[in-house]
Amino acid sequence: MVFTKEKLNLENGLKREWIISNGIGGYASSTIIGINTRKYHGLLIAPIAPPAGRQLVLSKIDEMIEIDGEQHILYSNMNKDYISKGYKYLESFQKEYMPIFIYKVGDVEIEKTICLEYKKNTVVINYKIKNKNHNTKLTLAPLINFRNYHYTMTDHKFKINQVYRNEKLEVILDDNVLNKIYIKVSDSKYIKHENNSYKNMFYLEEESRGFVSEENHAIPGIFEINVAPNEEKEISVICSLEENIDEITAKKIIEKEIKRLNKIVKDSLLIENKNTKENEEDFKKQMIIASDNFITYRPMFKTHTILAGYPWFLDWSRDTLISFEGLLLITKRFKIAKEVLSTCVKDIKCGLIPNGYSDYNNTPLYNSADASLLLFEQVQKYIEYTDDFKFIKDKIYKKLKSIIDNYSKGIDLDDNNIYLDIDGLIVSGQDNTQNTWMDAKYDGKAVTPRNGKVVEINALWYNALKIISKLAIKFGEKETSKGYEYLAEECKKSFSQRFYNKSKKCLYDVLGDDKIRPNQLFALSLTYPVLDLQSKEAKNVINVVEKKLLTPYGLRTLAKGEPNYVEIYEGDGYKRDTSYHQGITWVWLLGLYYNSLVNMLSTEKDKQEKENIKLKIETFKKKTEEVFKKEIYENACICGIAELYDSVKPYKAGGTINQAWSVAEVFRIIQ
């Protein structure tokens, strides 16, 4: 993915971002022209309690080059009344494994590569300088900080204590002796600054989101590197929270990371077909690399997990499980898949798996009625890919049984209010308890209150009962299986009688709520659909979804024409939160639509209708690939897919810049 000079202008550059991660929740991210437009941008955002406690450590490196006495700034920053325009020297930006910037000033060329050390809070910035017959000097100014990545240091005056010895700089900001920042620049001269800072860096995206949009960064000093006439020189900057940066070689870190990513691609066995076209192979490769961004190690648990999205989400079980097949099973990362399932059930309580863990102290959060039921579907998928019943029996099966038992008896933990009603349907939630995926709140008030008998919760409940029934037979518990089958039949009977809305020819989103939403597709898309796939009702559901909800980028969360429908995601926190699930398009929902078509194809008896569904699936897959190939190569996040999109052209990206279930479900569909 290469952006050439003509595309690296201010307008294009501000709209396109990149991100790389370090496998423990840390990351580096900015725009393709190097201007930080978010408080979340930086070259080292480091988790102090991985993957939580993220801190902005290194905002950026500002470069200047002096050629025969004439100075040229290479950095690009934005203030409210001024923009430094170093991007005008950019010849290209490219990202295959990591971002590479190439600058050209006259006949002097500078190549800059940014790479994170895997599972360490360390970033390396490597410069290759090709100098012609000039006296040249490169000056590097690190802009450092140490603040929670959700906040900004507005009008802050930094207290800087620093020691420079043996070519290594040690910085303590604001007496934070527990988190020293280490910087080393090869072949350089260091010039210490007193009380220097970059003032009022302006974040364009934060202003548009209604947040504080300016902040200061500390500049402890500058590094100067002389480059002789006709010399080619390689300079490395290492910034880390690890003291042993003396032992780190930038070149080795870059080589090691490329080797690691290539192994993941190779082990997937997805692009070894020699007949595959080169551009198709590259797209698959980029999707596999994109999937790796989300797979994260939790040292406290000594297992892997999946981060929901960058830059601001941690691991949420709901997102993890929806992403599970696309990120781990398709790419054949089965060992990590086992760890992720184990992590999901590690802190199960009252039949609820944690929906997530606190960003501040890693305590489990139980605000979910669907995550525990989603677990059953992914256990089923894991078995289909691996045939590993032993792991499920030894580590997971008892946990699944406890989930069914607790949902049947009732769960009042954290106001979830989950219980099995006498009609065989599950009730969940209260007026201001948001425990489905449509969980937006503003000022403590639920935007889309969905308490009661929710369509996807009951579809998932039926599916869970059928899956555990089969497992019970497999593990020699036939009588237990009969009990699960009875509950499943009671659920299916009541679901068929009560959830179909004859006037709108689709399913109620919640009994008593006839808004047209995509959640009804859970009734068709799971391993065991609760709705008869060949029924008139099922076909009507698909027709309504296609006419009212389907867009090239996903499914609308609410049909146009419904009360409070919003089609553009913009504005401050209130405006965004109140539109989040009120018509905005979400990518991951394409997976529900795709699964529904595949399930209907598998049960269709009529030959002509079967051919029609086949054609619909192939057309859909091709369109999805076209749309998202362009997205990861050219648009919002290079080698990533956003959380959501506007529901009208030009379908502008919004939410997180790179979302796990967006990448996972698109990859699963096209693969």
VMD Tcl script that draws the C-alpha trace (Angstrom):
set ca {
  {0.00 0.00 0.00}
  {1.82 3.07 -1.27}
  {0.72 6.70 -1.28}
  {2.77 8.77 -3.70}
  {3.56 12.46 -3.46}
  {0.44 13.75 -5.19}
  {-1.77 11.98 -2.61}
  {0.19 13.24 0.40}
  {-1.43 16.64 0.56}
  {-3.04 18.13 3.65}
  {-6.63 17.26 2.72}
  {-5.92 13.59 2.00}
  {-3.35 13.19 4.74}
  {-5.56 14.33 7.60}
  {-8.24 11.77 6.71}
  {-6.00 8.71 6.56}
  {-4.43 7.00 9.53}
  {-2.19 4.05 10.30}
  {-1.78 1.90 13.39}
  {0.56 -0.85 14.55}
  {0.42 -2.74 17.87}
  {2.86 -4.48 20.22}
  {0.87 -7.54 21.30}
  {0.26 -6.38 24.90}
  {-2.21 -3.56 24.25}
  {0.28 -0.86 23.27}
  {0.33 0.78 19.88}
  {1.67 3.52 17.63}
  {-0.62 5.54 15.39}
  {-0.84 8.78 13.44}
  {-1.82 10.08 10.00}
  {0.01 9.28 6.79}
  {1.52 12.80 6.77}
  {2.63 12.65 10.39}
  {0.18 15.17 11.86}
  {-1.40 13.92 15.08}
  {-5.12 14.66 14.80}
  {-6.21 12.71 17.91}
  {-5.19 12.70 21.56}
  {-4.81 8.95 20.96}
  {-2.09 9.43 18.34}
  {1.54 8.87 19.24}
  {4.59 6.75 18.50}
  {4.45 4.94 21.83}
  {1.22 4.44 23.74}
  {2.26 1.99 26.44}
  {0.07 -0.11 28.76}
  {1.34 -0.04 32.35}
  {-0.89 -2.97 33.39}
  {-1.08 -4.75 30.02}
  {-3.31 -4.38 28.15}
  {-4.78 -1.70 30.43}
  {-3.41 1.53 31.88}
  {-2.31 2.93 28.51}
  {-0.13 6.03 28.69}
  {1.04 8.34 25.94}
  {4.85 8.27 26.22}
  {6.25 9.50 22.90}
  {3.96 11.78 20.92}
  {6.31 12.12 17.95}
  {9.80 12.97 16.75}
  {10.14 16.35 15.07}
  {12.86 16.22 12.42}
  {14.77 19.03 10.76}
  {17.53 18.69 8.21}
  {20.19 21.29 7.47}
  {21.82 21.08 4.04}
  {24.77 23.33 3.34}
  {23.59 25.70 6.07}
  {19.95 25.87 4.91}
  {17.35 24.44 7.30}
  {14.32 22.42 6.19}
  {11.64 21.14 8.60}
  {10.45 17.60 7.89}
  {7.89 17.44 10.70}
  {4.22 18.31 10.35}
  {2.22 19.62 13.30}
  {-1.04 21.47 13.63}
  {-1.87 24.40 15.87}
  {-5.12 26.32 15.68}
  {-3.47 29.19 13.83}
  {-0.51 27.46 12.16}
  {0.43 24.25 10.34}
  {4.06 23.25 9.84}
  {4.32 21.75 6.38}
  {7.08 19.19 6.43}
  {4.73 16.84 4.59}
  {5.57 18.78 1.42}
  {8.91 16.95 1.41}
  {7.17 13.56 1.56}
  {7.76 11.48 -1.55}
  {5.80 8.46 -0.36}
  {4.10 6.71 2.53}
  {3.79 2.95 2.51}
  {2.67 0.24 4.88}
  {3.05 -3.46 4.42}
  {4.24 -4.56 7.85}
  {4.91 -1.14 9.36}
  {4.77 2.52 8.25}
  {7.61 3.83 6.08}
  {7.93 7.51 5.18}
  {10.30 8.68 2.43}
  {11.29 12.35 2.37}
  {13.32 14.11 -0.29}
  {14.97 17.51 0.13}
  {16.78 18.39 -3.06}
  {18.88 15.32 -3.74}
  {19.02 14.18 -0.10}
  {16.71 11.26 0.69}
  {15.53 10.18 4.16}
  {13.64 6.95 4.78}
  {11.91 6.64 8.18}
  {10.54 3.33 9.50}
  {8.48 2.99 12.69}
  {8.32 -0.35 14.49}
  {7.20 -1.56 17.92}
  {9.04 -4.32 19.74}
  {6.67 -7.25 20.21}
  {5.40 -7.62 23.78}
  {7.56 -4.71 25.00}
  {6.83 -1.03 25.62}
  {9.47 0.02 23.12}
  {9.35 1.85 19.80}
  {12.14 2.23 17.28}
  {12.28 4.90 14.61}
  {14.90 4.08 12.03}
  {16.28 6.66 9.56}
  {18.26 5.87 6.43}
  {19.87 8.97 4.95}
  {21.31 9.12 1.43}
  {23.38 12.27 1.25}
  {24.90 13.70 -1.90}
  {27.79 16.15 -2.01}
  {26.53 18.25 0.91}
  {27.34 19.09 4.49}
  {24.23 17.78 6.17}
  {22.93 17.68 9.73}
  {19.79 15.93 10.97}
  {18.18 17.26 14.15}
  {15.68 15.16 16.11}
  {13.44 16.58 18.84}
  {11.43 14.01 20.88}
  {8.03 15.25 22.11}
  {7.36 13.21 25.23}
  {4.60 12.94 27.77}
  {3.25 10.60 30.39}
  {-0.50 10.81 30.64}
  {-3.53 8.55 30.38}
  {-4.33 8.28 26.71}
  {-7.93 9.38 27.28}
  {-6.89 12.78 28.63}
  {-4.83 15.79 27.54}
  {-2.18 17.94 29.23}
  {-3.70 21.34 28.47}
  {-1.69 24.37 29.72}
  {0.59 21.96 31.57}
  {4.08 22.97 32.64}
  {6.27 19.90 32.83}
  {8.85 19.28 35.49}
  {11.70 17.54 33.68}
  {14.52 15.70 35.45}
  {16.99 14.12 33.08}
  {20.32 12.35 33.03}
  {22.32 11.73 29.86}
  {25.16 9.24 30.05}
  {26.67 6.66 27.72}
  {24.48 7.92 24.84}
  {21.31 7.09 26.81}
  {18.83 9.69 28.03}
  {16.83 8.98 31.17}
  {13.85 11.29 31.77}
  {11.57 11.61 34.78}
  {8.48 13.71 34.08}
  {6.64 15.40 36.94}
  {8.46 13.30 39.58}
  {7.06 10.04 38.16}
  {10.04 7.98 39.31}
  {8.19 4.68 38.80}
  {7.89 5.23 35.05}
  {11.14 6.54 33.67}
  {11.36 7.22 29.95}
  {14.53 6.08 28.16}
  {15.71 7.42 24.81}
  {18.77 6.48 22.81}
  {19.78 7.91 19.43}
  {22.71 6.32 17.63}
  {25.74 8.32 16.48}
  {24.37 11.57 17.85}
  {25.21 14.58 19.99}
  {22.67 15.47 22.67}
  {21.85 19.07 23.59}
  {19.87 19.44 26.78}
  {17.02 21.97 26.93}
  {15.68 23.66 30.05}
  {11.90 23.97 30.54}
  {11.15 23.45 26.87}
  {7.82 22.20 25.57}
  {5.71 22.07 22.45}
  {2.70 24.21 23.25}
  {-0.89 23.84 22.10}
  {-0.68 20.92 19.68}
  {-4.14 20.89 18.10}
  {-6.12 17.70 17.59}
  {-8.63 18.22 14.81}
  {-10.55 14.99 15.44}
  {-10.95 15.71 19.15}
  {-12.47 19.11 18.42}
  {-14.98 17.51 16.05}
  {-15.84 14.99 18.80}
  {-16.47 17.70 21.38}
  {-13.39 17.04 23.51}
  {-10.51 19.24 24.67}
  {-8.40 19.60 21.54}
  {-5.09 21.18 22.58}
  {-2.21 20.04 24.74}
  {1.46 20.53 25.56}
  {4.32 18.05 25.26}
  {7.72 18.13 26.94}
  {10.92 18.51 24.88}
  {13.88 17.48 27.06}
  {16.41 18.36 24.35}
  {17.51 17.62 20.80}
  {19.79 15.11 19.12}
  {22.10 16.21 16.29}
  {23.54 13.85 13.71}
  {26.13 14.94 11.15}
  {26.15 13.27 7.75}
  {29.25 13.70 5.63}
  {29.15 14.49 1.90}
  {28.33 11.40 -0.20}
  {27.64 9.36 2.95}
  {24.79 6.90 3.44}
  {23.98 6.74 7.12}
  {21.53 4.78 9.25}
  {20.30 6.36 12.49}
  {18.06 4.69 15.06}
  {15.94 6.25 17.78}
  {14.83 3.95 20.58}
  {12.24 5.14 23.10}
  {11.17 2.78 25.84}
  {9.96 2.21 29.36}
  {12.48 -0.63 29.49}
  {15.81 0.35 31.04}
  {17.87 -2.04 28.94}
  {17.67 -0.09 25.69}
  {21.46 -0.43 25.44}
  {20.85 -4.05 24.47}
  {18.28 -3.20 21.78}
  {19.20 -2.99 18.11}
  {16.62 -1.23 15.96}
  {17.48 -3.22 12.85}
  {17.00 -6.53 14.69}
  {13.63 -5.45 16.09}
  {12.40 -4.54 12.61}
  {13.71 -7.77 11.09}
  {12.22 -9.82 13.92}
  {8.80 -8.21 13.55}
  {8.72 -8.80 9.79}
  {9.74 -12.42 10.37}
  {7.02 -12.86 13.03}
  {4.28 -11.47 10.78}
  {5.45 -13.52 7.80}
  {5.26 -16.66 9.92}
  {1.65 -15.88 10.90}
  {0.80 -15.42 7.22}
  {2.60 -18.62 6.22}
  {1.11 -20.72 9.03}
  {-2.41 -19.68 8.00}
  {-1.96 -21.65 4.74}
  {-4.31 -19.17 3.10}
  {-2.13 -17.80 0.33}
  {-0.06 -20.78 -0.79}
  {-2.15 -21.40 -3.90}
  {0.21 -20.56 -6.75}
  {-2.77 -19.95 -9.04}
  {-3.99 -17.11 -6.84}
  {-3.56 -13.70 -8.40}
  {-0.84 -11.56 -6.83}
  {-3.22 -8.78 -5.76}
  {-5.54 -11.33 -4.14}
  {-2.61 -12.80 -2.23}
  {-1.56 -9.37 -1.03}
  {-5.09 -8.53 0.14}
  {-5.29 -11.75 2.14}
  {-1.85 -11.07 3.56}
  {-2.86 -7.59 4.66}
  {-6.04 -8.92 6.27}
  {-4.05 -11.53 8.21}
  {-1.60 -8.85 9.38}
  {-4.55 -6.61 10.27}
  {-6.06 -9.43 12.34}
  {-2.86 -9.74 14.37}
  {-3.25 -6.19 15.73}
  {-6.07 -7.34 18.00}
  {-4.51 -10.51 19.43}
  {-3.09 -9.47 22.78}
  {-1.31 -11.11 25.68}
  {-2.53 -10.53 29.24}
  {0.52 -11.17 31.46}
  {-1.66 -11.24 34.60}
  {-3.62 -14.21 33.21}
  {-0.73 -15.68 31.18}
  {-3.13 -16.09 28.25}
  {-4.11 -14.27 25.10}
  {-7.21 -12.22 24.53}
  {-8.66 -10.08 21.72}
  {-8.85 -6.29 21.89}
  {-12.13 -4.94 20.54}
  {-10.77 -1.93 18.68}
  {-8.17 0.80 18.41}
  {-7.46 3.25 19.71}
  {-9.69 3.18 22.80}
  {-11.21 -0.27 23.45}
  {-9.78 -3.10 25.52}
  {-10.97 -6.73 25.41}
  {-14.74 -7.16 25.53}
  {-15.99 -10.75 25.54}
  {-18.88 -9.96 23.21}
  {-16.50 -8.51 20.60}
  {-13.95 -11.24 21.25}
  {-16.44 -14.00 20.53}
  {-17.92 -12.38 17.43}
  {-14.34 -11.90 16.15}
  {-13.17 -15.35 17.21}
  {-13.63 -17.31 13.98}
  {-12.41 -14.60 11.62}
  {-9.30 -13.70 13.61}
  {-8.21 -17.05 15.04}
  {-9.87 -20.06 13.43}
  {-9.60 -19.04 9.79}
  {-5.94 -18.12 10.33}
  {-5.35 -21.45 12.12}
  {-4.15 -19.89 15.36}
  {-5.72 -22.72 17.32}
  {-3.42 -22.60 20.35}
  {-4.34 -18.95 20.93}
  {-8.00 -19.82 20.29}
  {-7.86 -22.25 23.22}
  {-6.30 -19.56 25.41}
  {-9.00 -17.06 24.43}
  {-11.79 -19.49 25.32}
  {-10.05 -20.21 28.61}
  {-9.74 -16.49 29.31}
  {-13.45 -16.01 28.61}
  {-14.50 -18.50 31.31}
  {-11.72 -17.70 33.79}
  {-13.77 -15.26 35.88}
  {-17.26 -16.61 35.26}
  {-19.67 -15.54 38.01}
  {-23.33 -16.47 38.44}
  {-23.27 -17.89 34.94}
  {-21.95 -14.68 33.37}
  {-18.58 -14.44 31.70}
  {-17.05 -10.98 32.11}
  {-18.00 -8.68 29.29}
  {-14.68 -6.95 29.87}
  {-12.12 -5.75 32.37}
  {-11.66 -2.30 33.85}
  {-9.18 -0.02 32.09}
  {-7.97 1.13 35.50}
  {-7.60 -1.94 37.72}
  {-8.44 -4.97 35.54}
  {-11.49 -5.93 37.62}
  {-14.06 -8.00 35.67}
  {-17.25 -6.32 34.45}
  {-20.47 -8.31 34.06}
  {-22.73 -5.96 32.08}
  {-23.81 -8.41 29.41}
  {-26.64 -10.84 28.76}
  {-25.37 -12.02 25.38}
  {-21.63 -12.67 25.84}
  {-22.15 -15.91 27.79}
  {-24.53 -17.21 25.11}
  {-22.20 -16.17 22.28}
  {-19.59 -18.44 23.88}
  {-21.58 -21.55 22.85}
  {-21.49 -20.65 19.15}
  {-17.73 -20.16 19.19}
  {-17.18 -23.40 21.10}
  {-19.12 -25.06 18.29}
  {-16.96 -23.32 15.68}
  {-13.79 -24.31 17.52}
  {-14.87 -27.96 17.42}
  {-15.73 -27.75 13.72}
  {-12.23 -26.44 12.92}
  {-10.21 -28.61 15.32}
  {-12.31 -31.64 16.40}
  {-10.77 -30.98 19.83}
  {-13.52 -32.32 22.08}
  {-11.00 -33.16 24.80}
  {-10.17 -29.51 25.48}
  {-13.86 -28.59 25.55}
  {-14.69 -31.45 27.90}
  {-11.76 -30.78 30.26}
  {-11.83 -26.97 30.40}
  {-15.10 -25.55 29.05}
  {-18.03 -27.97 29.29}
  {-18.74 -27.52 33.04}
  {-18.69 -23.75 32.56}
  {-21.23 -24.04 29.75}
  {-23.50 -26.10 31.98}
  {-23.26 -23.50 34.74}
  {-24.31 -20.80 32.28}
  {-27.45 -22.74 31.33}
  {-28.25 -23.48 34.98}
  {-27.89 -19.87 36.03}
  {-29.90 -18.44 33.11}
  {-32.63 -20.93 33.96}
  {-32.67 -20.06 37.67}
  {-32.19 -16.31 37.22}
  {-29.28 -13.86 37.51}
  {-29.51 -10.52 39.29}
  {-25.77 -9.75 39.28}
  {-25.11 -6.08 38.41}
  {-28.80 -5.48 37.65}
  {-28.72 -7.80 34.63}
  {-32.12 -9.22 35.62}
  {-31.81 -12.36 33.52}
  {-34.32 -15.18 33.99}
  {-36.23 -17.89 32.12}
  {-39.93 -17.11 31.89}
  {-42.66 -19.74 31.99}
  {-43.10 -19.50 28.21}
  {-39.52 -20.72 27.63}
  {-38.16 -17.31 26.64}
  {-35.34 -15.43 28.35}
  {-36.01 -12.03 29.93}
  {-33.08 -9.67 30.47}
  {-32.30 -6.12 31.52}
  {-34.06 -3.26 33.28}
  {-35.01 0.25 32.15}
  {-31.45 1.56 32.36}
  {-29.50 -1.68 32.18}
  {-27.75 -1.91 28.84}
  {-26.67 -5.52 28.58}
  {-26.98 -6.21 24.85}
  {-24.54 -5.00 22.20}
  {-26.69 -1.87 21.70}
  {-25.39 -0.52 24.98}
  {-25.00 3.24 24.48}
  {-25.81 5.48 27.44}
  {-25.61 9.21 27.89}
  {-25.73 10.84 31.31}
  {-26.68 7.48 32.79}
  {-29.73 7.14 30.54}
  {-30.08 4.27 28.06}
  {-30.31 5.42 24.44}
  {-31.79 2.15 23.18}
  {-33.39 0.46 26.21}
  {-33.95 -3.15 25.18}
  {-35.07 -4.75 28.42}
  {-37.47 -7.66 28.24}
  {-37.58 -10.49 25.74}
  {-34.89 -9.55 23.21}
  {-34.74 -11.22 19.81}
  {-31.02 -12.06 19.72}
  {-30.87 -13.15 23.37}
  {-33.56 -15.74 22.73}
  {-32.06 -16.85 19.41}
  {-28.74 -17.30 21.22}
  {-30.46 -19.12 24.09}
  {-32.03 -21.65 21.72}
  {-28.72 -22.12 19.90}
  {-26.86 -22.60 23.20}
  {-29.34 -25.24 24.34}
  {-28.99 -27.19 21.10}
  {-25.18 -27.05 21.20}
  {-24.90 -28.17 24.83}
  {-27.46 -30.89 24.17}
  {-25.21 -32.37 21.49}
  {-22.16 -32.00 23.75}
  {-23.99 -33.77 26.56}
  {-24.65 -36.77 24.28}
  {-21.02 -36.72 23.13}
  {-19.85 -36.77 26.75}
  {-22.21 -39.58 27.79}
  {-24.92 -37.53 29.53}
  {-28.04 -38.56 27.61}
  {-30.54 -37.71 30.34}
  {-29.02 -34.26 30.77}
  {-29.29 -33.80 27.01}
  {-33.03 -34.48 27.14}
  {-33.50 -31.65 29.61}
  {-31.70 -29.23 27.32}
  {-33.74 -30.39 24.33}
  {-36.97 -29.80 26.24}
  {-35.95 -26.22 27.06}
  {-34.94 -25.67 23.44}
  {-38.31 -26.82 22.10}
  {-40.19 -24.64 24.59}
  {-38.13 -21.64 23.45}
  {-38.62 -22.37 19.75}
  {-42.37 -22.82 20.11}
  {-42.85 -19.51 21.94}
  {-40.41 -17.70 19.67}
  {-42.32 -18.80 16.55}
  {-45.63 -17.77 18.09}
  {-44.60 -14.40 19.50}
  {-41.66 -12.81 17.66}
  {-43.03 -12.57 14.12}
  {-44.50 -9.14 13.32}
  {-47.13 -9.72 10.64}
  {-47.64 -6.06 9.81}
  {-43.94 -5.35 9.11}
  {-43.15 -8.90 7.92}
  {-40.10 -9.26 10.12}
  {-39.22 -10.04 13.74}
  {-39.81 -7.84 16.75}
  {-36.54 -6.48 18.11}
  {-37.91 -6.82 21.63}
  {-41.42 -8.10 22.33}
  {-43.49 -4.95 22.34}
  {-40.95 -3.02 20.21}
  {-41.53 -3.27 16.46}
  {-38.59 -1.14 15.29}
  {-36.83 -2.74 12.35}
  {-33.30 -3.60 13.47}
  {-30.64 -6.08 12.30}
  {-30.65 -8.13 15.51}
  {-33.42 -10.31 14.07}
  {-30.81 -11.98 11.85}
  {-29.53 -13.91 14.88}
  {-32.67 -16.03 14.44}
  {-31.38 -17.21 11.04}
  {-27.59 -17.03 11.26}
  {-26.49 -19.32 14.09}
  {-25.56 -23.00 13.92}
  {-29.07 -23.86 15.13}
  {-31.51 -21.20 13.86}
  {-34.56 -20.73 16.06}
  {-36.66 -19.78 13.03}
  {-37.50 -22.33 10.34}
  {-35.22 -21.33 7.46}
  {-37.65 -22.43 4.77}
  {-40.62 -20.67 6.27}
  {-42.31 -17.69 4.69}
  {-41.38 -15.73 7.82}
  {-37.65 -16.36 7.38}
  {-37.73 -15.27 3.74}
  {-39.65 -12.14 4.69}
  {-37.00 -11.30 7.30}
  {-34.26 -11.47 4.66}
  {-36.29 -9.31 2.27}
  {-36.89 -6.63 4.90}
  {-33.22 -6.61 5.93}
  {-32.12 -6.24 2.31}
  {-34.57 -3.45 1.57}
  {-34.35 -1.50 4.83}
  {-30.95 -2.16 6.40}
  {-28.30 -3.46 4.00}
  {-25.62 -1.02 2.73}
  {-22.28 -1.77 1.01}
  {-20.47 -1.15 4.33}
  {-22.71 -3.09 6.70}
  {-26.23 -3.03 8.08}
  {-28.05 -0.03 9.46}
  {-28.86 -0.36 13.13}
  {-32.33 1.05 12.55}
  {-34.46 1.32 9.42}
  {-34.91 4.69 7.78}
  {-38.31 6.10 8.69}
  {-38.32 4.72 12.21}
  {-38.52 7.25 15.08}
  {-35.14 8.81 16.03}
  {-33.41 7.45 12.91}
  {-29.97 9.04 12.31}
  {-27.82 8.30 9.28}
  {-24.70 10.41 9.90}
  {-22.34 9.83 12.83}
  {-20.96 13.19 13.94}
  {-20.87 15.82 16.66}
  {-20.16 15.86 20.38}
  {-20.57 13.01 22.84}
  {-24.32 13.43 23.19}
  {-24.96 13.53 19.46}
  {-22.71 10.56 18.75}
  {-24.00 8.40 21.61}
  {-27.62 9.04 20.68}
  {-26.98 8.04 17.05}
  {-24.65 5.09 17.73}
  {-27.34 2.41 17.30}
  {-30.07 4.53 15.71}
  {-29.42 3.99 12.03}
  {-25.63 4.15 11.73}
  {-24.11 1.30 9.67}
  {-22.03 -1.35 11.46}
  {-19.67 -3.59 9.47}
  {-19.78 -6.73 11.64}
  {-23.49 -7.19 11.01}
  {-22.62 -8.25 7.45}
  {-21.56 -11.55 9.04}
  {-25.08 -12.19 10.31}
  {-26.53 -11.52 6.87}
  {-23.95 -13.77 5.19}
  {-24.52 -16.63 7.65}
  {-28.27 -16.34 7.15}
  {-27.91 -16.76 3.39}
  {-25.53 -19.71 3.77}
  {-27.90 -21.41 6.24}
  {-30.86 -20.87 3.93}
  {-28.88 -22.29 1.01}
  {-28.06 -25.44 2.99}
  {-31.72 -26.20 3.63}
  {-33.31 -25.05 0.37}
  {-34.95 -27.87 -1.62}
  {-36.07 -26.02 -4.74}
  {-33.32 -26.16 -7.39}
  {-34.07 -22.76 -8.93}
  {-34.31 -21.06 -5.55}
  {-31.04 -22.72 -4.55}
  {-29.34 -21.24 -7.62}
  {-30.80 -17.82 -6.81}
  {-29.37 -17.93 -3.28}
  {-25.99 -19.12 -4.59}
  {-25.85 -16.19 -6.98}
  {-26.87 -13.77 -4.23}
  {-24.08 -15.08 -1.98}
  {-21.41 -14.85 -4.68}
  {-22.50 -11.34 -5.65}
  {-22.48 -10.29 -2.02}
  {-19.01 -11.76 -1.39}
  {-17.58 -10.06 -4.47}
  {-19.09 -6.70 -3.55}
  {-17.85 -6.97 0.04}
  {-14.33 -7.73 -1.16}
  {-14.34 -4.80 -3.59}
  {-15.57 -2.35 -0.96}
  {-13.18 -3.35 1.79}
  {-10.16 -3.90 -0.42}
  {-10.46 -0.25 -1.32}
  {-11.04 0.58 2.33}
  {-7.83 -1.01 3.64}
  {-5.69 0.17 0.72}
  {-6.92 3.72 0.28}
  {-9.30 5.06 2.89}
  {-9.68 5.83 6.60}
  {-7.27 3.40 8.30}
  {-4.57 1.88 6.13}
  {-4.71 -1.90 6.63}
  {-7.68 -1.61 8.95}
  {-11.47 -1.35 8.96}
  {-13.43 1.12 11.07}
  {-16.06 0.30 13.66}
  {-18.94 1.94 11.79}
  {-19.90 4.05 8.78}
  {-22.47 6.66 7.87}
  {-25.55 5.18 6.25}
  {-25.52 7.52 3.24}
  {-22.87 8.20 0.61}
  {-19.94 8.65 0.81}
  {-20.26 6.26 3.80}
  {-17.72 8.07 5.94}
  {-15.93 5.96 8.56}
  {-16.49 6.63 12.27}
  {-15.96 5.22 15.74}
  {-12.72 3.33 16.28}
  {-10.34 3.51 13.35}
  {-9.68 -0.24 13.40}
  {-12.24 -2.65 14.88}
  {-11.70 -6.36 15.56}
  {-15.12 -7.65 14.54}
  {-15.12 -5.49 11.40}
  {-11.84 -7.02 10.22}
  {-12.85 -10.51 11.38}
  {-16.25 -10.65 9.71}
  {-15.13 -9.11 6.42}
  {-12.21 -11.56 6.28}
  {-14.50 -14.48 7.12}
  {-16.97 -13.53 4.40}
  {-14.43 -13.10 1.61}
  {-12.36 -16.10 2.71}
}
mol new
graphics top color blue
foreach p $ca { graphics top sphere $p radius 0.5 }
foreach p [lrange $ca 0 end-1] q [lrange $ca 1 end] { graphics top cylinder $p $q radius 0.2 }
display resetview
